[in-house]
């Protein structure tokens, strides 16, 4: 088979993870607004991880 090769499409698949330990660390350094991350359902609790992997 000759001719031009078809272009490949790439898809970036990733997820953010905001563990409570990490958010507390950010707060200890003066970071404000961590409630936003807590409200995303992107924590490391078993329930959040299970819900995200469906």
KESELUM-941132 format. One line per field, with one value per residue (C-alpha): residue in one letter; x, y, z. Coordinates in steps of 0.25 Angstrom, whole numbers, plus 5000, padded with zeros to 4 digits. Example, Ala and Ser with C-alpha at 12.3 -4.5 7.8 and 13.67 -1.06 7.14 Angstrom:
# residues 2
rest <- a; s
u <- 5049; 5055
v <- 4982; 4996
w <- 5031; 5029
# end
This chain:
# residues 54
rest <- x; x; x; x; x; x; x; x; x; x; x; x; x; x; x; x; x; x; x; x; x; x; x; x; x; x; x; x; x; x; x; x; x; x; x; x; x; x; x; x; x; x; x; x; x; x; x; x; x; x; x; x; x; x
u <- 5000; 5006; 5002; 5000; 4999; 4986; 4987; 4986; 4976; 4981; 4972; 4977; 4970; 4974; 4967; 4970; 4972; 4971; 4973; 4969; 4984; 4988; 4978; 4981; 4996; 4992; 4984; 4996; 5004; 4993; 4985; 4970; 4959; 4961; 4946; 4945; 4954; 4946; 4933; 4938; 4937; 4952; 4956; 4963; 4952; 4947; 4933; 4939; 4949; 4938; 4928; 4939; 4943; 4929
v <- 5000; 5013; 5028; 5037; 5031; 5035; 5045; 5040; 5046; 5047; 5049; 5054; 5046; 5050; 5053; 5062; 5057; 5066; 5058; 5064; 5063; 5071; 5081; 5083; 5085; 5096; 5102; 5101; 5110; 5120; 5115; 5120; 5114; 5100; 5098; 5098; 5086; 5079; 5081; 5075; 5060; 5059; 5054; 5041; 5034; 5021; 5026; 5037; 5028; 5018; 5028; 5034; 5020; 5017
w <- 5000; 4996; 4998; 5010; 5023; 5030; 5041; 5056; 5065; 5080; 5091; 5105; 5116; 5130; 5143; 5154; 5168; 5180; 5193; 5206; 5211; 5199; 5201; 5215; 5211; 5202; 5213; 5222; 5212; 5212; 5200; 5200; 5192; 5194; 5196; 5180; 5179; 5190; 5182; 5169; 5174; 5170; 5184; 5187; 5196; 5191; 5188; 5179; 5172; 5169; 5164; 5154; 5149; 5144
# end
